[in-house]
Amino acid sequence: MSTDNSIDLVIFDLGGVLIRLSDGWRNACNAAGVVYPTALNASDVTRAMIDLMTAHELGHIDNEAFFARAGQLTGLSTAQVQAVLHARLAGRYDGVDELITQLADTNTRTACLSNTNAAHWHIMAGDGSDGRNRLPLDVLNHRFASHLIGAMKPDARIYEHVEAQTNTPPYRILFFDDSSHNCAAANARGWRTHKIDPSGDPVTQMRDVLIAFGVLRNQTLI
């Protein structure tokens, strides 16, 4: 690996890094005002739901198919499933818009790389009416999502895809993610990584790292 510390591309995970996530379906049900389905207490139903959510995040099924099948598994209506899935998004972290704007004023390119689904992507991209969960994805130079690529972190194929599409050497990539597994997989390819603690202040954590790498300067921060 090169000893050059310069960074050409900063990549952000979304959930737990730029936007808060409700912790599991029970909390999402509470947030959505939906009674938690007792069907999910059965291990076989839980496994089926995990498989279904994975298929959704890989883009193997569309939103309507996910809502219908999840409704069958849980006993919830399609509208209730949609509301619970929406409630998994719990608002962007304070300072996210400012951080992305500051990075846009530098010579460093930016991107997102998220394991997500078409429903959440639509909301986070600001295509709906939910401003609280809108992210400034349009400001980023590149936008990568598992359901669009057909691979999920920590699968090496998704990192290979990013490197190829951005034409960036691995050692010039700085990646923020809240998963140790995802960071380890990126590290194995030579990416610089920093694991975010989503229970803390992700924006401050990222600013400190960006300053350390020389991407941002103290006087540019608010």
Order of alpha helices (4+ residues) and beta strands (2+ residues): beta-beta-alpha-alpha-alpha-alpha-beta-alpha-beta-alpha-beta-alpha-alpha-beta-alpha-beta-alpha
